[in-house]
Amino acid sequence: MAEAPVISASAAATPSAPSRAESFTSAISQNGTPATSTQSTSAGAEQEEVGWTAPAGTLKVPIPRPSATSKPPKPAELSAEQEVKYATVFAQVSQWTSLPTTTLKGAASAPVQDHERMFLTHECILRYLRATKWSTANALKRLQSTLSWRREYGADTFTFDYISPENETGKQIILGYDNDARPCLYLSPGKQNTKMSDRQIHHLCFMLDHVIDMMPPGQETTALLINFSGAAGGSVPSVGQARAVLNILQGHNPERLGRALISQLPWYVNIFFKAIAGFIDPVTKEKMKFNEDLRQYVPPEQLWNQATGDLDFEYDHAVYWKALQEECEKRRKAYRERWESGGKRIGEFEEYLRGGDAKSLGQKLDEAGKLEGVDAEGKEKVDVDLAAAEVAKLTV
C-alpha cells in the first residue's frame, strides 16, 4: 500500500474533523469565483429533454444522448450520519497537496495536479464511501490509491492513436443508452484481434474512461453488454487478466457499474466465471444478468440490431473512432471549462460539470451565505463553521 498523501497533521479521519476551521479553508475557497452564467447548463438540459432519434440509413458513429424516455434515477438522500462522513472525507482530500507517484510502499510523492483535483467530485467521494460501506478511513485510503494507481498505470496518458489497433474489429463499442440513461459499452470477446498484452487491458481502462465522458447529466454509472458469440477458447482472458480487469472495475471505478448484461456464454466461459467468482464482490455480482432479454433494459431504438435491438449500426473503425474521439474531446473540454468557471473546487457537482440544469458548488455556497466577500488579498472569505455544518447537505 502506498504512503498516505501529504496532508496536515489534523487529518485523522474522525467525525469531528470537518468542524475544524482549517479543514474547510482549502475546500471552499479555491482561488476562483463561481460561474455566473447558466446558459450552457440550460442548453444541455433542453437537449436531454428532446432525446435522440435514429437517422435514416445505417449509423456509424456514437449516439450522443439518451432517448427522451430514458432518465437517470434520483440519487438517494444522505442520512445525517452519512453527511458527517462525507464532510469528513471532503475535508481531508481538500488538504492533499501531494500524492505518491506509484502504489508501492515508500514511493516518491509529486504535487496534486488540476486533473486530479477535478477527479475528486462530490459524487466521486460518495462513490468511494458507498464502496467502503461508509468507512471514512477506507474511503480515503482507496481514493489516494486510485489517484496513485492512475499515475503509475499511465491511465491519463493513453491516446486514441495508441489504443486504435486494439479496436479495429469493434470489440469494444460505446453505443446508445439504457432505460436509466446509462451509456452502453459493448464488449465482444469473439472479435479479439490482438495477442495478449498490457495494451489489451489498457484498452478496457481507456474505454471505461471514455464511456464516463458520454454520461448525461445526473448519471454516474454505465451498462456493460458482453456478448460471447463467436468467442473461441483462446479469446477468453486468463484468470490473471480477469483479476487485472476486476481491479480496474472494482478497485478504481467503484460504483460505476450500473448493470452488466452477459449473453451467449459457451460452456468454457461458464467455467471461467466460476474460476473468478471469488474475486467478484457481492455488489457487482448482483448487477450481473445472464442471457436475459436485452430489450427490457435498453430502448430498442438505441439497442444494436446485433444484440436483438432495432438500431441499424455498422462498425467502420475509421469513421467511428474519429467520431468518438471528437465527441469525447468536446465533452472533456466543456467539463473542464465548467470546473474552472466554478472555481476549480474539489467536491464540485458532476451534474453541473456535465452541463445539466444545476448550479456549481460555489454558487450554492454563495446563495446559502457561506461565502462572505473577499479578504484583503482578494480571496474569498469563508464562514468555515457554517460550511462545516452545511457543505455535506448541499445537493444538485
Backbone torsions as a table, in degrees:
resi	resn	phi	psi	omega
1	MET	NA	137.7	-177.9
2	ALA	-70.6	158.8	176.7
3	GLU	-64.7	155.0	179.5
4	ALA	-65.9	148.9	177.8
5	PRO	-64.3	158.0	-179.4
6	VAL	-75.3	114.0	177.9
7	ILE	-137.4	179.3	-177.6
8	SER	-74.1	164.4	-177.5
9	ALA	-64.8	-18.1	-177.6
10	SER	-91.5	17.8	-170.1
11	ALA	-91.5	22.1	175.9
12	ALA	-63.7	139.4	-175.3
13	ALA	-81.1	84.7	177.4
14	THR	-127.1	151.7	-178.2
15	PRO	-58.5	-21.6	-178.3
16	SER	-78.9	-16.6	-173.5
17	ALA	-55.4	-45.5	-174.0
18	PRO	-66.7	-13.9	179.0
19	SER	-81.9	-4.7	-177.9
20	ARG	-87.8	132.9	-172.8
21	ALA	-56.6	-42.4	-175.2
22	GLU	-66.2	-23.6	-178.9
23	SER	-69.1	-23.6	-173.8
24	PHE	-107.6	-11.3	-175.9
25	THR	-58.0	-47.4	-179.1
26	SER	-77.1	-21.7	-176.9
27	ALA	-74.4	-41.5	-173.9
28	ILE	-95.7	-26.4	-179.4
29	SER	-112.1	100.0	-172.5
30	GLN	-119.3	46.6	174.9
31	ASN	51.2	44.4	178.3
32	GLY	-159.2	174.7	179.4
33	THR	-122.4	152.2	-179.7
34	PRO	-62.4	153.7	174.6
35	ALA	-63.5	142.9	-178.4
36	THR	-109.4	-7.9	-178.1
37	SER	-116.1	138.1	176.2
38	THR	-111.4	15.1	-175.7
39	GLN	-60.5	-47.0	-176.4
40	SER	-67.5	-36.7	-179.0
41	THR	-69.5	-39.9	179.1
42	SER	-64.6	-39.6	178.5
43	ALA	-62.3	-40.1	179.5
44	GLY	-64.3	-41.6	-179.9
45	ALA	-64.2	-41.4	179.4
46	GLU	-63.2	-37.8	-179.4
47	GLN	-64.2	-40.5	179.2
48	GLU	-64.9	-35.6	-179.8
49	GLU	-64.6	-38.7	-179.1
50	VAL	-67.1	-38.8	-178.4
51	GLY	78.1	-174.3	-174.9
52	TRP	-120.2	139.5	174.0
53	THR	-122.8	143.2	-176.8
54	ALA	-68.5	137.6	176.3
55	PRO	-75.4	166.1	175.3
56	ALA	-69.0	142.6	177.8
57	GLY	88.9	-169.8	-175.9
58	THR	-84.5	129.0	178.4
59	LEU	-83.9	139.2	178.9
60	LYS	-130.2	7.8	-176.9
61	VAL	-127.6	164.3	178.8
62	PRO	-64.0	154.7	175.7
63	ILE	-86.6	127.0	-171.5
64	PRO	-80.1	-19.3	-176.9
65	ARG	-158.6	163.2	-178.0
66	PRO	-70.4	169.7	169.3
67	SER	-67.0	157.4	-177.7
68	ALA	-61.4	-25.9	-178.3
69	THR	-84.2	-10.7	-178.2
70	SER	-92.2	120.9	-177.5
71	LYS	-131.7	139.5	174.5
72	PRO	-66.8	141.7	176.2
73	PRO	-68.8	152.2	178.0
74	LYS	-70.7	137.1	178.5
75	PRO	-68.2	149.8	178.3
76	ALA	-69.1	144.2	177.4
77	GLU	-72.2	146.6	179.3
78	LEU	-81.6	144.4	171.9
79	SER	-76.8	168.5	178.6
80	ALA	-59.6	-39.7	179.4
81	GLU	-65.9	-40.5	179.0
82	GLN	-66.9	-35.1	176.7
83	GLU	-61.4	-40.9	178.5
84	VAL	-65.2	-41.6	-179.8
85	LYS	-66.3	-40.9	175.7
86	TYR	-60.0	-48.3	-178.2
87	ALA	-60.8	-34.8	177.8
88	THR	-62.1	-50.6	-178.6
89	VAL	-67.1	-42.1	178.2
90	PHE	-56.0	-43.7	-179.1
91	ALA	-63.4	-40.1	-177.8
92	GLN	-69.7	-50.1	-176.0
93	VAL	-67.1	-25.3	179.0
94	SER	-67.0	-17.4	-179.3
95	GLN	-99.2	-3.5	180.0
96	TRP	-64.2	124.8	177.2
97	THR	-110.4	-24.4	176.8
98	SER	-148.1	160.4	-178.3
99	LEU	-139.3	152.0	174.7
100	PRO	-60.8	144.7	-178.0
101	THR	-83.0	-13.3	175.0
102	THR	-140.8	174.5	178.0
103	THR	-89.7	2.7	-179.8
104	LEU	-75.4	146.4	177.7
105	LYS	-63.8	134.6	179.5
106	GLY	79.6	12.7	-179.0
107	ALA	-64.9	148.5	176.1
108	ALA	-65.9	153.1	179.0
109	SER	-105.7	157.5	176.4
110	ALA	-141.4	154.3	-177.1
111	PRO	-57.6	147.5	175.0
112	VAL	-68.7	131.8	-178.6
113	GLN	-95.6	162.5	-178.9
114	ASP	-57.5	-41.6	-177.5
115	HIS	-66.0	-25.8	177.0
116	GLU	-77.4	-37.0	174.1
117	ARG	-64.7	-39.1	179.6
118	MET	-66.3	-29.4	177.4
119	PHE	-63.3	-32.5	-173.2
120	LEU	-84.8	66.0	179.9
121	THR	-80.3	171.1	174.4
122	HIS	-54.5	-48.9	-176.8
123	GLU	-70.6	-34.2	177.8
124	CYS	-60.4	-47.5	179.1
125	ILE	-59.7	-42.5	178.8
126	LEU	-65.0	-37.5	179.0
127	ARG	-60.9	-44.0	-178.9
128	TYR	-70.7	-32.2	174.7
129	LEU	-66.4	-44.6	178.7
130	ARG	-63.0	-40.6	-177.8
131	ALA	-66.2	-23.5	-179.8
132	THR	-106.9	19.8	179.3
133	LYS	54.7	39.9	173.8
134	TRP	65.4	31.5	171.4
135	SER	-88.5	113.3	-177.9
136	THR	-64.2	-39.9	-179.1
137	ALA	-63.6	-45.1	-179.1
138	ASN	-70.5	-35.4	177.5
139	ALA	-63.4	-43.7	177.6
140	LEU	-62.3	-43.0	-179.7
141	LYS	-62.6	-42.3	-178.0
142	ARG	-74.1	-35.0	175.3
143	LEU	-61.4	-46.7	178.1
144	GLN	-63.1	-41.1	-179.7
145	SER	-62.0	-41.5	179.3
146	THR	-63.7	-45.4	-179.4
147	LEU	-65.1	-38.7	176.7
148	SER	-68.0	-40.1	178.5
149	TRP	-62.9	-42.2	179.6
150	ARG	-62.4	-36.3	175.2
151	ARG	-65.3	-47.7	-176.6
152	GLU	-66.4	-42.9	-176.0
153	TYR	-77.0	-22.2	-177.5
154	GLY	80.2	23.9	-174.2
155	ALA	-56.7	-33.0	-178.2
156	ASP	-86.9	3.3	-179.5
157	THR	-105.9	-10.8	-179.1
158	PHE	-67.2	133.2	-178.0
159	THR	-113.5	164.9	175.9
160	PHE	-61.5	-38.6	179.3
161	ASP	-64.2	-41.8	-179.4
162	TYR	-66.0	-41.6	-176.1
163	ILE	-81.6	-22.9	-172.0
164	SER	-46.5	-47.4	-178.6
165	PRO	-58.6	-29.8	-179.4
166	GLU	-69.0	-24.8	-172.4
167	ASN	-110.4	16.0	-176.8
168	GLU	-60.9	-28.2	179.5
169	THR	-93.5	-1.0	-178.6
170	GLY	74.2	35.3	-178.3
171	LYS	-73.8	-15.2	171.5
172	GLN	-135.5	123.9	-176.1
173	ILE	-134.9	130.3	171.4
174	ILE	-92.8	114.4	-172.4
175	LEU	-154.3	117.7	172.6
176	GLY	78.2	179.2	-176.2
177	TYR	-137.0	146.5	179.2
178	ASP	-84.3	-172.3	-175.1
179	ASN	-63.2	-24.3	179.0
180	ASP	-99.5	19.0	177.5
181	ALA	65.8	24.8	172.5
182	ARG	-80.3	133.5	173.3
183	PRO	-67.0	141.8	-176.6
184	CYS	-98.5	131.5	174.4
185	LEU	-114.1	111.6	178.5
186	TYR	-84.8	129.8	174.9
187	LEU	-118.1	123.1	-176.1
188	SER	-125.8	85.9	-179.2
189	PRO	-57.3	-26.2	179.2
190	GLY	-66.5	-13.3	179.2
191	LYS	-100.3	19.1	179.9
192	GLN	-56.8	130.7	-175.3
193	ASN	-127.6	2.4	-178.4
194	THR	-132.9	160.1	176.7
195	LYS	-77.0	157.0	-179.3
196	MET	-56.7	127.9	-178.1
197	SER	-161.0	170.2	175.9
198	ASP	-61.1	-33.0	-177.1
199	ARG	-65.4	-26.7	175.7
200	GLN	-61.6	-40.9	178.3
201	ILE	-74.0	-37.3	175.3
202	HIS	-57.3	-37.7	-179.5
203	HIS	-57.3	-48.8	-179.7
204	LEU	-64.8	-43.2	177.7
205	CYS	-57.5	-43.9	-179.5
206	PHE	-62.5	-45.8	-177.9
207	MET	-69.7	-34.7	175.9
208	LEU	-64.0	-40.3	177.0
209	ASP	-62.8	-37.5	-175.4
210	HIS	-85.7	-22.6	172.4
211	VAL	-69.7	-28.2	173.2
212	ILE	-64.3	-38.7	177.0
213	ASP	-56.6	-33.0	-174.4
214	MET	-85.0	0.2	-179.7
215	MET	-68.3	136.7	175.5
216	PRO	-78.5	166.6	176.9
217	PRO	-55.7	135.1	178.1
218	GLY	91.7	-6.5	179.9
219	GLN	-112.2	138.6	179.0
220	GLU	-133.3	9.1	178.7
221	THR	-125.1	166.3	-178.7
222	THR	-125.9	163.0	174.8
223	ALA	-112.7	127.2	175.1
224	LEU	-99.5	129.2	175.5
225	LEU	-115.4	104.2	-173.0
226	ILE	-108.9	117.9	-177.9
227	ASN	-120.2	120.4	-176.7
228	PHE	-93.8	14.8	178.4
229	SER	-57.1	129.7	177.9
230	GLY	77.4	3.7	-178.0
231	ALA	-77.3	118.0	174.6
232	ALA	-81.4	164.3	-179.5
233	GLY	-55.1	-35.0	-178.0
234	GLY	-73.0	-15.5	-179.1
235	SER	-90.9	-6.1	176.5
236	VAL	-79.9	129.8	-177.3
237	PRO	-63.1	154.7	175.5
238	SER	-71.8	166.1	177.1
239	VAL	-61.2	-37.0	177.8
240	GLY	-62.3	-44.1	177.2
241	GLN	-64.4	-41.2	-179.7
242	ALA	-61.7	-39.5	178.8
243	ARG	-66.8	-36.9	177.6
244	ALA	-64.7	-40.7	178.5
245	VAL	-65.1	-43.9	179.1
246	LEU	-63.7	-33.6	176.6
247	ASN	-62.6	-40.3	178.0
248	ILE	-68.0	-45.3	-176.3
249	LEU	-70.3	-51.8	-173.2
250	GLN	-87.5	-38.6	-175.3
251	GLY	-80.0	-38.5	-171.2
252	HIS	-120.8	1.6	170.7
253	ASN	-134.4	51.3	-175.6
254	PRO	-64.1	143.6	176.9
255	GLU	63.0	19.8	177.3
256	ARG	-93.7	-23.0	-179.4
257	LEU	-83.9	117.6	176.4
258	GLY	-91.3	-35.4	-176.3
259	ARG	-163.5	141.5	173.6
260	ALA	-125.6	114.5	-177.9
261	LEU	-105.3	111.6	-171.6
262	ILE	-114.6	128.1	-175.1
263	SER	-137.7	160.8	176.2
264	GLN	54.5	55.7	179.3
265	LEU	-84.6	120.4	170.8
266	PRO	-73.9	167.2	-173.7
267	TRP	-59.5	-36.3	-176.3
268	TYR	-73.7	-22.3	175.5
269	VAL	-75.1	-34.8	174.5
270	ASN	-59.8	-40.8	177.2
271	ILE	-63.6	-40.6	179.2
272	PHE	-61.0	-45.2	-179.8
273	PHE	-63.9	-35.9	176.9
274	LYS	-65.7	-34.5	-178.7
275	ALA	-68.1	-32.0	-176.7
276	ILE	-102.6	1.9	-175.3
277	ALA	-55.8	-35.4	-178.4
278	GLY	-66.5	-18.8	-179.4
279	PHE	-94.2	-6.9	-178.0
280	ILE	-94.2	124.4	-177.3
281	ASP	-72.0	155.2	-175.7
282	PRO	-57.5	-36.5	-179.7
283	VAL	-63.6	-42.7	178.1
284	THR	-64.4	-42.5	-179.4
285	LYS	-57.9	-39.4	-178.9
286	GLU	-64.3	-25.3	-177.6
287	LYS	-88.9	-3.9	-177.9
288	MET	-90.9	125.7	178.5
289	LYS	-120.2	133.0	-175.6
290	PHE	-112.2	127.3	172.1
291	ASN	53.8	43.4	176.8
292	GLU	-101.6	166.5	179.2
293	ASP	-70.2	110.8	-175.7
294	LEU	-66.6	-23.4	-177.5
295	ARG	-68.8	-17.5	176.6
296	GLN	-81.4	-10.2	-179.5
297	TYR	-111.3	-26.7	-176.8
298	VAL	-126.8	131.1	177.3
299	PRO	-54.6	130.6	-176.3
300	PRO	-52.4	-34.0	-178.6
301	GLU	-71.4	-14.5	177.7
302	GLN	-111.8	2.0	179.7
303	LEU	-99.2	124.9	-177.8
304	TRP	-53.3	137.0	-179.7
305	ASN	-65.5	-19.4	173.9
306	GLN	-74.1	-11.0	179.3
307	ALA	-117.0	30.7	177.9
308	THR	76.1	12.7	177.9
309	GLY	-91.8	-173.0	179.9
310	ASP	-103.3	-5.2	-175.1
311	LEU	-77.0	119.4	177.5
312	ASP	-83.9	97.0	-178.3
313	PHE	-125.4	138.1	176.8
314	GLU	-127.4	129.3	-179.4
315	TYR	-83.6	112.2	172.8
316	ASP	-116.6	106.9	-169.4
317	HIS	-56.7	-45.4	-177.1
318	ALA	-60.8	-39.8	-178.4
319	VAL	-76.6	-50.6	-174.8
320	TYR	-64.8	-46.6	-174.3
321	TRP	-62.5	-41.0	178.2
322	LYS	-65.6	-43.0	-179.0
323	ALA	-65.9	-40.1	178.5
324	LEU	-64.2	-42.8	178.9
325	GLN	-60.7	-46.5	-178.6
326	GLU	-63.5	-42.1	-179.1
327	GLU	-65.9	-45.0	-178.5
328	CYS	-68.2	-40.0	179.0
329	GLU	-65.2	-38.2	177.4
330	LYS	-62.9	-44.3	-179.0
331	ARG	-67.9	-40.5	179.8
332	ARG	-64.6	-38.7	179.3
333	LYS	-63.5	-46.0	180.0
334	ALA	-65.2	-39.7	179.3
335	TYR	-60.5	-47.1	-179.5
336	ARG	-67.0	-39.6	179.5
337	GLU	-62.0	-39.2	177.8
338	ARG	-66.9	-40.0	179.0
339	TRP	-62.4	-42.6	178.9
340	GLU	-67.3	-42.0	178.7
341	SER	-63.6	-32.3	180.0
342	GLY	-79.2	-1.0	176.6
343	GLY	105.8	11.7	179.0
344	LYS	55.0	46.0	-174.0
345	ARG	-91.6	134.9	161.9
346	ILE	-65.4	142.8	-179.7
347	GLY	84.8	13.9	178.6
348	GLU	-66.2	154.4	-179.2
349	PHE	-83.6	131.3	-178.0
350	GLU	-68.7	-32.0	179.3
351	GLU	-62.9	-40.8	174.7
352	TYR	-63.4	-45.6	-177.0
353	LEU	-64.0	-30.8	-178.7
354	ARG	-88.1	6.3	175.7
355	GLY	87.7	17.3	177.5
356	GLY	-75.9	172.8	-179.7
357	ASP	-82.5	67.4	-177.0
358	ALA	-139.8	155.1	179.7
359	LYS	-92.0	158.4	178.1
360	SER	-75.2	165.4	176.1
361	LEU	-58.8	-42.2	179.8
362	GLY	-61.8	-42.2	178.4
363	GLN	-63.1	-42.2	-179.0
364	LYS	-66.0	-41.7	177.5
365	LEU	-64.5	-39.4	179.8
366	ASP	-62.7	-46.9	-179.7
367	GLU	-63.9	-33.2	-179.1
368	ALA	-82.0	1.2	177.8
369	GLY	78.0	24.7	-178.7
370	LYS	-90.9	-15.1	176.5
371	LEU	-107.1	126.9	-173.3
372	GLU	-118.5	71.9	176.3
373	GLY	69.1	-149.2	-179.0
374	VAL	-131.6	156.8	178.3
375	ASP	-90.3	-170.7	-175.3
376	ALA	-64.4	-23.6	-179.6
377	GLU	-92.4	4.2	178.3
378	GLY	86.3	7.5	179.4
379	LYS	-95.1	154.3	179.9
380	GLU	-63.3	136.9	171.2
381	LYS	-91.9	141.9	-175.5
382	VAL	-122.0	132.5	170.8
383	ASP	-79.6	89.5	-169.5
384	VAL	-67.3	-31.3	179.6
385	ASP	-66.0	-43.2	176.6
386	LEU	-66.7	-40.2	179.7
387	ALA	-60.9	-42.2	179.7
388	ALA	-60.1	-37.6	-177.8
389	ALA	-79.0	-26.7	-168.5
390	GLU	-113.4	-20.8	-169.4
391	VAL	-59.8	-37.7	-178.7
392	ALA	-71.9	-16.3	-177.8
393	LYS	-87.5	-12.8	-177.5
394	LEU	-68.4	132.2	178.0
395	THR	-129.3	159.5	179.5
396	VAL	-77.6	NA	NA
